[in-house]
């Protein structure tokens, strides 16, 4: 049985954990707002520069070449933004996972201590029941570990797929921007 002091210490630890997670969540939101503000500033500047460039165009061929030249930087910026979002989400998630793993380890320790304490005070002849409970707890821990590893593998595969898609998108953008000036000359 937990003493009032142990219960208070556990509650204090839980509140500290919650406050730490809340702080991390706000840090993530703050970084997201900063990223979006940088994007908005860059977009305004790019739009102004592009408008000036369009106003200085003398013919259709030059306009097509200008448009083609704008495709690659736009695709690169979009890919960079997506990468930044992904990294931000990954870092925030990593902090939450770290706390969750620490909490799970502590809960497992407490559960094992509670089982050991109960086993010491159990009546004679209940050794099999105690061993069965310990076996069930070990099986549950193994199942959790397996699920955790599978989730990590899925996250790694997702990250690799996102990287591959970004590379493919960049290659397609590069090909399109190179082909557009050639197509503009053919039409002229």
N, C-alpha and C positions, 0 to 999 in steps of 0.2 A: 504494500500500500504506500502511496506517495504521501510525504509529509506536506504540511502547508508551505514550508519553505521551498521544497522541491517544486511544488506546483507554481509558486510565485516565480521561481527562477525559470521554469519552463515557459511561463507566460511572457516573462520579460524577454527571453530569447526569441520567442515567436514574434513579439512586437518589433524587436530589433531587426529580425529577418524581413518582416513586412515593410518596415521603413526603408531598409536597404534596397529591397526590390522596387519599391515606389520611386526611390531616388534614381535607380538605374533606368526605370521606365521614363522618367522625366528627362534624363540625360539623352535618351534615345529620341524623344520627341523634339528636344532642343536641337539636336544634330540634324534631324529631318527638316525642321524649319530653316535652319541655316543653309542646308543644301538647297532647299527650294528657293530661298532668297538669292543665293548665288546663281541659280538657274534663271530666275526672273531677270536679274541684272544683266546676265550674259545675253538672254533672249532679246531684251530691249536694245542693247548695244548692237547685236547682230542684225536686228530688224532695221535699225536706223542705217547701218552700213549697207545693207542689202537694198534698201530703198534708194539710197544715193547712187549705188551702182546701177540699178535699173534705170534711173533717170538719165544716166550718162550713156546708155546704150544707143548705138546709131542705127543698127539694123537687126533683122530677125536672127541672123546667124550668130551675131554677137550675144543676143538675148538667150538663145539656146545654149551657147557655150557658157554663159554666166550661170544659167540654171543648173547645168551639169556640174559646174564647179562648186555649186552650193550643196549638192547632194551628199558628197562624201563627208564634209565637215558636220553636216546635220546628223548623219548616221553615226558618226564617231561620238558626237556629243550625246546622242540618245543612248548609245551603248555605254558611255562613261557614266551617265546618270543612272542607268539600270544597275551597273556594277556598284556604284556608290550606295544605292538603295540596298542592294543585296548584302554588301559588306556591313552596312549599318544594322540591318536585320540580323545578320549572323553574329555580330559582336554583342548585341543586346540579348539575343537568344543564348549565347554562350554564358553570359553572366547568370541568366535565369537557370540554365541547366546546372551550372556549378553549384548554385545555392540549393537546387532541388536534390542534387546528388549528395551534398553534405547533410541535408535534412534526412534523406533516406538512410544514409549510413548511421546517423545518430539514432533514428527510429529503430533500425535493426539492432544496434547495440543495446538500446533500452529494452527491446523485446527479448533479446537473449538474456539480459540480466534479470528480467522479470521471470522468464522461464526457469532460469537457474535458481532464483530465490524460491519460486513455487516448488521446484523439485526438491529442494532441501527440506521444505516443510511438509512435503507430501507424505501420506501414510505409507508404511511398508507395503510392498507388493505392487506399487503403481509405477515401477521403473519402466515397464513397457509403454504405458500411456505417455510418460514424459519423453521417452525416446521417439514415440510416434509424433508427438507435437514438435519436437526438435527436427525430425525428418520433414514434416510438413512445412515448417518455416524455411528449412534449407531448400526445399523444392520450390517454394514461392520466390525465394531470393534468386535461385537459378533461372526461373522463368522471367523474372524482372530483368536480370542481366542479359538474357537472350533477346528480349524485346528491345532493350536499350541499345544493344549492338546492332540489331536489325534497323532500328530507327536511324542510328548514326550512318550505317551503310547506305540507307535510302537518301539521307541528306547529302552524303558524298557523291552519290550517283547523280542526284539532282544538280549539285554544283557543277559537276563535270558536263552534264548536258547543257546547262546554261552557258558555260564557257564555250562549248562547241557551237551552240546557236549564235552566240555573239560573234564568234569568228566567221561563221557562215554568212551572217548578215553583213559584216564588214567586207568580206570578199565580194558579195553580191553588189554592195554599194560601190566598191571600187570599180568593178566591172561595168556597172551602169554609168558611172561618171566618166569612164574612159570611152565608152561607146557613144555617149551622147554627142560629143563634138564631131565625131566621124559621121554620125547620122545627120547632123546639122549641115555639114558640108555637102552631103549627097543631095539634100533637099534644096540647096541653094543653086 
